Amino acid sequence: MIKPEVLDAMVAAGCTAEQIVAAVKADAASDDVRAAEKRGRCCT
């Protein structure tokens, strides 16, 4: 999960909504992969 402070920094740096959404989606996907690896069955 992306911390709210990181999202605030992205907004302050002038990131577009599309860039922020892409970062959130990428973070969620990596969370899913880490969870699968933890369960012992990677989904790459």
C-alpha positions in Angstrom: 0.0 0.0 0.0 1.3 3.4 -0.9 1.5 5.7 2.1 -0.7 8.8 2.1 2.5 10.9 2.5 3.8 9.5 -0.8 0.5 10.4 -2.6 0.7 13.9 -1.1 4.3 14.2 -2.4 3.2 13.0 -5.8 0.5 15.7 -5.9 2.8 18.4 -4.7 5.3 17.4 -7.4 2.7 17.9 -10.0 1.9 14.3 -11.0 -1.1 13.8 -13.1 -4.1 11.7 -11.9 -3.1 9.1 -14.5 0.4 8.9 -13.1 -0.9 8.5 -9.5 -3.4 5.8 -10.6 -0.6 3.9 -12.4 1.6 4.0 -9.3 -1.3 2.8 -7.1 -2.1 -0.1 -9.6 1.6 -1.1 -9.8 1.9 -1.1 -6.0 -1.3 -3.3 -5.7 0.1 -5.7 -8.3 3.4 -6.1 -6.4 1.4 -6.6 -3.2 -0.4 -9.5 -4.9 2.8 -11.1 -6.1 4.4 -10.8 -2.6 1.3 -12.4 -1.0 1.4 -15.2 -3.5 5.1 -15.8 -2.9 4.4 -15.8 0.8 1.9 -18.6 0.2 4.4 -20.5 -1.8 2.9 -20.2 -5.2 4.2 -17.3 -7.2 2.0 -15.8 -9.9 4.4 -13.9 -12.1 
